[in-house]
Amino acid sequence: MVRGKSATTVRLIASYAVLVLFSIIALYPVLQILNISLRPADRLLSTSLELIPANATWDNYVKLFTERPFFTWLANSTFVAVVVTLTGVALASTTGYAFSRYSFVGKKVGMLSLLVTQMFPATMLLLPMYIMLVNLHLINTYLGIMITYSATALPFCIWQMKGYYDTIPVSVEEAGRIDGASQLQIFTRIILPLAAPALVITALFSFMSAWTEYVVAAQILQDTDLWTLPLGLKSFESNMGSEWGLYGAASVMVSIPVVILFLSLSRWLVSGLTLGSVKG
Amino acid sequence: MNLTAHARQRLYIFALVAPAFVVLFGVVVYPFFYNVIISLSNMSLRHIKDWEIIGFGQYVKVFTEPSQPNFYMVFLKTIIWTVVNVVFHVVIGVFLALVLNQKEIRGKGLWRAILVLPWAVPQLIVALTWRGMFNYEYGAINLMLTQWLGVQGVQWLRQPLEAFLAVIITNVWLGFPFMMVIALGALQSIPHDLYEAADIDGASWFHKLRHITIPLIQPVMVPAITLGTIWTFNNLNIVWLVSNAGEPGDQTHLLVSFVYKAAFNFYRYGYGAALSMIIFFILLAFSLSFMRRSNVTQNVYS
């Protein structure tokens, strides 16, 4: 009995040590971003390892907000991300439902192709899409970039929604039918509320992928007025040059909403993702 | 009466599926076939309007062109990259999930929130910040090495091997939380009485891990690992941004960044499209064989 107790204590101490160690590893680069954003102009490049820089200042934030088109980029990014999210959720919630509940011609092929698109390297769709957008004169337009983002996000969203609908018993719908609800009412009043966790996850993924995407945007949005936040942020980075502090401040501003959303939804993340993959 | 109900039903399904199918046709199916055509053509910046079909020449070029680096080297590097990353992601992720899932641990929510941070921070920012941390003179990694350990700093970003290592370290850091979250979800779904029964039988901790935990989280982990492998193999962001487009001297490429550079920096559209197809078929072959083999492990509960 005594031996069992001390063994448990040792195991617990070791467990907390592991958690502390990995927490430091997880936190350090994040703190590094904060640190960069607070550095005064004459200490952008410092050889000190202190967590909060000496003479910490908000100057970089002030400069970012007043001397750089930060709010234009913010508005651009918000617009693109919101449209992509709404489109993604609307299309994935309906299509996923049909895939989960009904049989129709091309269902199996459709499901398989959705999975197969996950194996496309980034250039597989980006290159033809880019040439198509050039031919349609959609380079340098939001329509162009929103189409491209939908292409990457939609298959995964549908797959995810379908997996979640599969976990909702059909008996729920039968109960609704007995009460005289129409098919549409069953879907909108019964199924969609039950699928809220998956809807939230789908929305989160669509939003995050559009909000933080750089590589595609760099090809399609060449006009600085149209830039989204990631493009602006990358322009500050240029090998730790004189705008390194602005880079830090912009990074903090871009990360905050994403991290808050992510953490506040992380409880749903587990159920949404695992159910989706088990029943997929 | 019956017929109209049936027709109504068909119409309803059609209305649910049609919008997404139209969109997917426009943004996935059509570009896919367009990519096939480009891969069989000589399209490039010089031949953007007057391109013509030339057959499989671009595919042959992928395998035979004596470029520096060539396809085989990049492919090998991509395999090493994928295996190393996925192994670390799964091992660290499952390990942390096991630690965190012990019933005596306090403050689970807080630990999980901290440990999930690398996943929550946008990849672009992760990549650029780690690139800063690998800087020779001012990067935190070298400062720690010299100030705390008294070791010589490493030229992380200017030598091929070190740069590749830097990219891997960054990606291991950002990838373990995904596996941890998945494993946590799987662990929570294991019925407690299984462990209680094992305890009554006097099973050791290791015994329970091997015969209860691992088999029961496997059905969840296998699809997650498949997906993680595909994502890692195809992850353009990290390699592109940490190595600043393949530095030093295009030595730090994965297949996906190699093809991106060919297409968008060198405007070799035909070549890029062919290489995209080859990468796709490699992944398809991998996924099919992996999923077929892991089917055996499904349905452990039943």
Interface residues (C-beta under 8 A of the other chain):
Chain A: T8 R11 L12 S15 Y16 V18 L19 F22 S23 I25 A26 L27 Y28 P29 V30 Q32 I33 I36 L45 S46 T47 S48 L49 T87 A90 L91 A92 T94 T95 Y97 A98 F99 Y102 F104 G110 S113 V116 T117 Q118 M119 F120 P121 A122 T123 M124 L125 L126 L127 P128 M129 Y130 I131 M132 I147 T148 S150 A151 L154 P155 I158 Q183 L184 M208 W211 T212 E213 Y214 V215 Q219 P230 L233 K234 E237 N239 M240 W244 Y247 S251 V254 S255 V258 V259 F262 L263 S266 L269 V270 S271 L273 T274 S277 V278 G280
Chain B: Q9 R10 Y12 I13 L16 V17 P19 A20 F21 V23 L24 G26 V27 V28 V29 P31 F32 Y34 N35 I38 M43 I92 F95 L96 V99 L100 Q102 E104 I105 W111 R112 A113 I114 L115 V116 L117 P118 W119 A120 V121 P122 Q123 L124 I125 V126 L128 T129 W130 R131 G132 M133 N135 E137 Y138 A140 L143 M144 Q147 W173 P177 V181 I182 L184 G185 A186 Q188 S189 P219 V220 P223 A224 L227 I230 W231 N234 L236 N237 W240 L241 N244 L255 V256 V259 Y260 A263 F264 Y269 G272 A273 L275 S276 M277 I279 F280 L283 L284 S287
